[in-house]
Amino acid sequence: MLFQMATDTSLITNVAAGIALPDGVSESNVTRVQGDYEYYHYGCDGINDCGWGCGYRTLQTLCSWIKHKHSQTGKASKSVPTLEEIQKALVAMEDKLSSFVGSKQWIGSFEVALCLDYFYDIPGKILHIGSGTELTEHIKTLEEHFSKIGAPVMMGGDSDNASKGILGVCHNCKGEYYFLRGGVRYMAETWKSPKKVAENRICKEKIHKPLF
């Protein structure tokens, strides 16, 4: 079965822009995505991928950031790949069998890294984290990534089958850290305005609480 895409789709750019910071956090203690990106989510192209498409949608959000960066420098860039194109790429790289195309099998961080290299010739870096309680060990790495590179970060894979897009990190004077997390788990018709999307689908989570 191949996917039937809608021909008229609209995506929100920079969905987390202007979202309120947690109590006690100043702007100087925030590192976040730098540059433009589109917010891809379940059903955004007319395909009902609810329950299995979160990794694909996070990958598409990452790809949109790359595409915007390339356009700023005048560099030619491929369009954001469709779900079918992502599946075909993983088959072409011999990571998946041919039966993967048209299936509802989810993908994780490893497949996302493969696809970034395949479509954009950009190598991905994977950090292996056993559980959410270990995230504090990698805060500085994330802060450095947002400061120097500025791309969204994909979190998920292995035993965590719910992909999340990390759009920023911040902390308050008590040393409590928060992620700005962009979820993909809603169907396109649920919310219409960027304000409601930001209020309802972008959540701040204290990092000292397990996220998985």
Helices and strands as residue ranges (DSSP letters): E 12-13, G 27-29, E 30-32, E 38-39, H 54-73, H 83-92, G 98-100, H 109-120, G 132-138, H 139-148, E 153-157, E 160-171, E 177-182, H 194-201, E 202-206
